[in-house]
């Protein structure tokens, strides 16, 4: 286990504004220690994004970045290469520094697909419903269409223009039937006609309508597969309803975990200690629910 910082230590960090709430430093530092790697992970509240990226490029020991709000789109203009999935999604959450060449990708969607796999849930030929149209929904939807063959995808949102844009972008990429609708008017019918429900709104999040649920309990049936992207609290009201009804449910922390596992692999080239990372996340969420 690495327990000291020296001239060979590799730096990774999360940048955003704010970042004080981030669980990533605890998770990644526990992983680096468990893997015996001479890495350290810090959190930086960044206002001057251009200066930050120039500094990363100039420092050989600055190996990787996690990028969060509000920089996930703006960071793209400071990179040397961006992979195809991140280009389609339109944002980057991970940067790797290869000797001054900055490479961008996005791990949110692929991390979510891993979470489904670990829950023994196949998305092949499933009718998938996204409740919400934000960046996380976009990342997961593109990754899903790229790697899986769902039967249909439906997007419900509160803002028609955003919903229509996402439906159009996904439709231009895939031949799978993709439709949109209103979260206010079409939820009941959409839930009834879906196998998998992916909750991608902030509803139920700690400090943001905590305790509320975007999908009423009476619409759920045991055959549903429920994934809630919200991870704080660890069990949202939607997850509690899903458990009561008997649905297969996947916690938001599994998305957070698996996107970080993919980042760890990219930065270090070593297999991530997944169980250590999961346990660190659980303990952090229990201490600060």
Secondary structure, DSSP 8 states (H G I E B T S, - for coil): ------TT-EEEEEEESS-TT--HHHHHHHHHHHHT--EEEEEEE-S-HHHHHHHHHH-TTEEEEEE-TTSTTGGGGG-SEE-HHHHHHT--SEEEEETTEEEEE--HHHHHHHHHHHTT---TT-EEEEE--SHHHHHHHHHHHHH---SEEEEEESSHHHHHHHHHHHHHH--SEEEEEETTTSHHHHHHT-SEEEE-SSTTBTTBSTT--SS-GGG--TT-EEEE---SSSS-HHHHHHHHHT-EEE-HHHHHHHHHHHHHHHHHSS---HHHHHHHHHHHHHHT-
